[in-house]
Amino acid sequence: MMASTALSIILPAKNEIGAVGDTVRRIRLAFPDAEVLVVNDGSTDDTAGVAEAAGARVITHPYSMGNGAAIKTGARQATGEVLVFMDADGQHDPADIPRLLARLNDGLDMVVGARQSGSQASVGRGLANRFYNALASWMTGQKIEDLTSGFRAVRADKFREFLYLLPNGFSYPTTCTMAFFRAGYGVAYVPIMAAQRIGKSHIRLVKDGIRFLLIIFKIGTLYSPLKLFLPVSLLHFIVGLSYYLYTYSEFNRLSLASVFLWSAAVTIFLIGLVSEQITQLMYKDSGNRPDSRHD
């Protein structure tokens, strides 16, 4: 296992007074020399005080900026060569950290704790996560076991390359995972069991459900736009062709609707092609971006 002095453990926290103290103490017991950072994301309770009393270094946002923003703050402020991100709500077990680090030492750049069956907060969320995993696996050509898990160990220099891509909301794990695959960095999964969170979830069913649907499209444009645009283009072409065959056989004419659908197919394909080139440029020399350096 790597030396704990090279390790920073980062916990984004918002109103987690009921769990953050015990979580920090358990981390301190297992890794007494590690840097433990709690990023207090504008909590209205005494999350910061409890975390600091338990032995964490606390960084406080003046107002709630979002889970992803807390992750980025922690990554910028951390001094370790390896970063471990985990929730402060008691879902993630610090005893699993050595397993992630051991796998990381096999020459990988990121290791993700993949929640096993029974670890999801609800049946609906479990089904949604399986859908996201399947979509992302198709986009990348790699098996993705848990796209949205917030429990992961990463090489700090590699992670900072993509800070400019990460959203400020809850979808940072999705973007991070896809970015690592797109850049050709080694990613692996370690099975974990996540406990029930302590306290109230900050995820809102309707608002965040719509936002997660948008993530599906962001995945496509972030990783491989043509895999998203090409099927849509083909669908327009096939529908246009089918309608043409119908109108020609029935009325012996070419419908304007078919022409419109074919034009749309060509336009969508060209947009996908341009997006693919932009994606290539976006990942070119990403290590030289300002956010990839330690602040």
N, C-alpha and C positions, 0 to 999 in steps of 0.2 A: 504494500500500500504506500501511496505517496506521502511525503512528510506533510503533516497538518499545517506547518508554517506557510506552505505554498497554497493553502486552501482558504477560500472565502465562501461562507454560507450565507445566502441572501434570502430574507423573508419579507415579501411585501405584506403589509398589514393595514387593515382599516377596521377599526372598532372590533379588535380581536382580544379584548382584555381577558376574556374567559379562558383563552388557550395559549396565548403567546408566551406567557411566563413559563409554563411547564415545558413548552416546546423548546425554548431557548435553554432552559436548564438541562434538558435531556441531551441537546446538542453539545453543550459545554462539558457534560460528563463524558461523552464519547470522544470529543475532539477538544481537549482543554487548550491547545495552542492555536486552534483555527480562529480566523477572524469571523465573527458572527455579526452580520449587519441586518438590522430591522429597519425597513423603510416605512415610516409611519405616514400613510397617505391621507393626511387631513382628518385623522380620527377625532371624533367628538367625545370619546371617553379617554381613560388614562392608559391606553395601549402603550404609548411611548414610555411612561414612567415604569410600568410593570416590566417591559422588555429591558429597559436599562438596569433595573434592580436585579434582574435575572442574569445579567452579565453581557448583554448585547450592546453593540455600538448603534445608536439610534440616529437616523437621518429623517427629519420631518419635513414633509411638504406643507406649505402654508395653507393649502386647500386640497381637496381631493382631485388628483390629476388622472387617476385611473391605474389599474393594475399594471399595464404595460409601461406606463411612465415610471412607476415605482421600480420595476425591473431594470429599466434603463438607468435610473439614478443609482441603483445598487451596483450595476455593472461598471459605471463610470467611477464610482468611489472605491470600489473594492481593490485591494492590493495583491490578492492571491493570483497565482498563475492558473489555477483551476477554480471555477465558480460552480457552486451547487445552489440551485434555486428550489425552494420548497414553500408550501403554504404554511401560514402561521396559525391556521385554524384547527390543527390537530389531526388533519386527514393523513398527513405523511409521517411515516415513522423514521426518526433519525437513525434507527438501527439498520435501515436499508442503505444508508449512504455509503458504507464500505463496499457494498456489492456494486454500486454504480461506479465507484472509484476504481475498483479492481478491474472492471470491464473496460474502463477508460484507459487504463494502463496497457491494454492489449494493442495500443496504437490507434485508438479511435479519437475522434474529435468531439463527439457528443454521445452521451448515454442517457436514455429516457426511461423513467419508471413507468412501465405499462400496466395500468390497472386491470386486474383480472375480473372475471365474472363475479358479480356480487359486490363489487367495489363502487359501482355507479350510484349516484345520489337518488336516481329514480329510473323506472323502466323507460320512460320517454327520453330522458337524457342519454341512457345507455344505447337506445336505438339510434338516436341522432349521432352519437359518437361513432357507432359502427358504420353509419352512412358516410360520415366525413372520412373515416379511415379508408373505406373502399374507394371513394373518389380520389383521395390523395395517392393511394397505391396505384391506381390506374394512371394518374398524371405523371408519377415519377418512375413507374416501372419497378418500384421497390415495395416490399411488404411493410406497411406502416401499421404498427400494432396499437398505437395510441397517439393520435394527432394532437389532442388537446391537453395532454398531461402537463401540469406545471412543475413536476418533480423531475429535475434533470441535472446532470453534471456536464460541464462544457469547458473546453479550453478557452481561457479568457481572451486571448488575442483573436481567435477565430470568431467568437461571439460578438466582439466589438466591431468587427467588420460590417455587421448587419444592423447596428443600432438605428441607422437612418431609415431602415425598412420597417422596423417594429412599430405597430400602432400603440396608442396610449391606453387602449381598452383591454378587454379580456382575451383577445385573440393572438397575443404574442406567441404562445406555443406553436400555433398553426404556422404563422409566418416564419418563425425561427426554424422549424423543422424543414419546411419547404426550401428555405434559403440554403440550409446546409446541404441538402440533397442536390440542389441546383448548382452549387459551387463545387460539387464533387468531394465534399468532406465526409469522413467515415461516421456513420450513425448506427447505433445499435440499441436494443431494448432489453430491459431487465424486468421480469414480472414482479409486481408488488401487489399488496392488498392495501387499499385505502380505507381508513376508518370513516365513520360518520363525522362530519365537521361539528365543531363546538360553536354554538351561536347561529345567527341567521345568515343565510346565503345572500350575497350581493347581486346574484344573477336574477334578472326579471324575465319572466316567462315570455311575454309577448314582445317586448322591446328587444331583448337579447336574442329571441328566436328569429326575428327578422334580420337582426345584425349577423347572426350566424349563417343565414341563407346568403347574405352578401359575401360572406367569407368564401363560399363555394366558388363564386365568380372571381374573387381576388386570387384564390389558389391558382385558377387557370391562367390568369394574366400574369401572375408572379412567376410561375414555373415554366409552363410551355403553352403560350397563347394559341398556337395552331391546333393543339388538342382540344381546345374549347371552341375556336372559331370554325375549324374545318367541318365538324359534324353539323353545325348550324348552317353553314354554307351549302353542304350537300343536301340537307333537308329542304332548303329553299329551291335548289335545282331540281330535285326529284318531284316535289309538289308542282313546280312550274311545268315540268315535262309531262307529268300525269294529267294536268289540266289541259295542256296543249293537245295531247292525244285524244282526250275526251271531246274538246271543242272541234278538233279537226274531223273526227269520225262522225260527230253529230251535225255539225254546222259547216264543215269544210272551210274553216277559217282559223287564223291565229289570234288568240285572245290577248288583249293588253295586259291582263292579269299575269299571263305566262311570261310576257316580256319583263314585267315589273319584278317577278320572282327571280328570273334569271339574272337581271341586273343587280338585285339585292344579293344574290349568291356570289357574284363576282366581287361586289363591294365588300362583303363580309370577309371573303377570302383574302382580299388585298389588305384589309385592316388587320387581320390575323398575321399576315406575312410581315407587315411593318412592326406590329407589336412584338413579334418574335425577334426581329433585329434589335429593337429597343431593349428587350430583355437580355440579349447577348451583351449589349453595351453596359447595361446596368450592373452586371456581375464582373465586367472587365476591370482588373486592377482594383477590386473592392478593398483590398488591404491598405491602399494608399489614401482612403477617405479619412477626413478629419475625425469621424466618430470611431474609427478603428484604433485610434491611439488612446492611450490611457490619459484621462484628464486629471 
